[in-house]
Amino acid sequence: MEIYSSEKFNPEELALLGRAIGTVVQGTIIVGRDGRAISRYGKRAMVVGIVSTGTAVMDVRLIPLVILRDFAHKKGLPLAYVYYNQGVKVEVSGMDIDEVKAILDSKNFIEAHPNDIGAAIYYPNALDDFLHDIFKYHNFNIEGKVLVDCMNTPAALLFPRFNEHFGFEVEILNDMITSYVPPKPKEVFLQRLKKGDYLFGLRFKPEGIIEFYGKEKKIFTSTWKFLDYLKSISE
């Protein structure tokens, strides 16, 4: 769920949000981001706030939000994700949103003793580990060409590994992970999909949604459920 949105970059606000999140979590939280520099700096500010409360951070860095949700679920940990989509946004899961907002409004944060500051542990292989689990479980084959709109999100990191494993060719739109230029609009994707010889089309939206365009339109917020569906239509 989106908990924060700002047209302007405000590290002080993100640090305060981090303090509220850390106060509520009081354990370990997974954090990630998209490819924009502003998201990297925003995540740093948020992490400073989180660890100041004694909460530990597992920082997986650059990762698609839809992947991070599944990764955090498997780990049994809450998550916070910083990304850019017409402004700086923060998505959280696995915690009481209303409680975080109440703490943020009251500024009644936990202040950890210097000896009890939370650790920030880097886990840069989260995406590779998750893909290893997926490929170990899913081994079906799809023959043909697929149109993929990455919408300038880290979803571009999934290719060509996805198409190499599952056998399909891929044509990618909007794969500029670090770009602040708005991605080409949906109409460009739909026109190309209509005119080309594609099995289906995919759009990876910044808020962690996979849109599937085939004989019917489907929406997925989980990579596992998306791949379960692909397996069902490949049989």
N, C-alpha and C positions, 0 to 999 in steps of 0.2 A: 504494500500500500504506500502511495506517495505521502510523505510526511512534511516535505519541504519543497518550495519552489520560489525562485527569485530570478528576475530578469538580469540583475546585476550580481557580480561576484562579491560576496561579503564573508570573508573568512571568520570574522568575529561571530556572526550568526551561526556559522557551521560549527565553530568550536563550542558555542553554547548548546547547540543541538546535540553535539557529541557528549557533553556533560550530562544532559538530560537522559540520553540513551544509556550511557554508562551507569547512571544512578539506578535506572530501572533494571538493566540486565544483571549487573553484579555477578559476573561469571566470565564467559568468553563469548565474543561475537566475531563473525566473519565479515570482513569489509572488502569491497571491490569497486571498480570504476570502469568507465569507458575510456576511449583513447584521447580525449581532448586534454590539453595541458591544464585547463581550468578545473577539470574534474580531478586531476592528479593533485593540484594544490588544495582544492576543496576537501578532498579525502584526507590529506595531511592535517588540515585544520580540525576536521571532525575527529580524527584519531587522537590528536592532542587532548581534546575534550574528553573523549571516552576513557583514555588511560589515566587521566587525572582523578577519576573516581575509583580507581583500583580494578576496573574491568580490563581483562586482557583482550587483545585484538589478534586475529588471524588474518593477515593481509594477503589476499590472493591477487591483488593488482588488476591487470587488464583482463577482463573476462566478460562474455555476454551475460546480461541479467538473467535471461531464461535458463542458462546453464547454472548460474550461481544459486538460483532458487533450489534446483534439484541437488546441487552439491551440499548446500547448507542443510537441506532436509535429511540427506543421508547421514551427515555428521551430527544431526540433532541439535543444531545451534541456530540462534537468531542471526540475521544478516542486516547490513546497511550498505547501500549501493549509491554511489555518486555518479551522475551522468548529466550530459548537456542535451537539452531538447528545447530550443527557444528559451533558454535560460538554464540556470543550475538547478537540478532536482535531486532529491534524495528519496530512495525507496527503502522501506524497512519491512521486515517480516519476523515472526516468531516472538513478538513482544506486544504488550498492551499499549496500543497507540494513544488512547485517551490518557493513560498514566504518564506517558512521555510528554504529551502536550501540557498536562497539569504541572509537571515538574518544571518544564520550560517556562511556563507562565509565572510560577511562584519563585523561580530561581533558587529553589531549596535543594541544591545539588549536594551529593556526597563529596566530601573533600578528603581524599586519601592522604595518609601520612607519607612523606617522601620515601620512606622505606617500603611502602605498600603500593606505589604507583604501578599500574598494570603494564605488562610487557606487550610489545608489538612484535609479533613473530611473522616473518615473511614466508609465504607458501606460494612461490611462483609457478609451481607445477600443477596447480589445481585443475586447469583446463586439460592438460595432458592426462592426468590421472582419471578425470571424469570420462574422457573419450576412450581411454583404455577399458573402463568398465562397460561403456556402451558397446564397443566393438566386440567385447568378449561375450556379451549377451545377445546382441543383434548381428546376424550374419546373412541376411537376405540380400537378394540382388535385384536391381532395377535397371533395365536397359532403356536408354533413350536420353533425351536432352531436357534439362530443367532450367527454368529462368528463376534466378534468385536476386531479390532486392535486399541488400544488406542495410540500406538506409544509413550508411556511414557509422554503423555500430560495430563492436568487436565480433559480430557474427561472421564477418569476413574471415576470421581466424579458423572457422570450421571447414573452410575450403582451401585446398583441394582434398583434405583428409576425408570428408564425408563422401565425396564422389568417387574417390579411389577405393574406399571400403565397400560402398554399396553399388558401384558399377556404373552410375549414370554420368553423363557429361553435364557440365554446368556453364551457364552464361551469367555473369554477375553484373549487377547494376549497383551504383552507389557504395563502392567498397573503400572509400577514402576515410579510414578510421579516425584520423586526426583532424579532419576538415570541419570548419565552422560554417562552410557554405551549405545552405539547405540542400538536402538530396533532391534529385529529380522527382517531380510529383508522381503520385499514384497513377495518374492518367498515362504517363509514359510507360510505366510498367504494364498496365492493362492493355495498351495498344500493341506493345511488342509481343505480349503473351498471346493476344488474339491473332496476330499476323504470322507468328512463327510456328514452327513444328515442335512444340514442347509437350512433354508428358503432363506437366503441371507447373505451377509457379509458386514461389514462396516469398513472403515479405517478413523480415525480422524487424519488428518495431522497437524503438528505443526503450519503451516501458516494459519490455520483456515478453512480448507476444509474438507468436509465429502464426502468420496467416497463410493458409493453404488454399490455392486456387486450382481446382481440377474439375471433375464432373459436378462437384459441389464445393461450397466454400466452408472451410473449417477454421476454428481458432483454437490455439493451444497455448497454455501458460507453463507447460512442462515439456521438456525435451523427451522424456521417456514416453509420455502419452503420444507425442507427435510421431516418434519412431514406431510405437506400437501400431499406430494407424497406417504408416507407410508399409509396414510389414503385412498388414491385413489386405492392402490393395495390391501388393506384389504377388500374392499367392494365387 
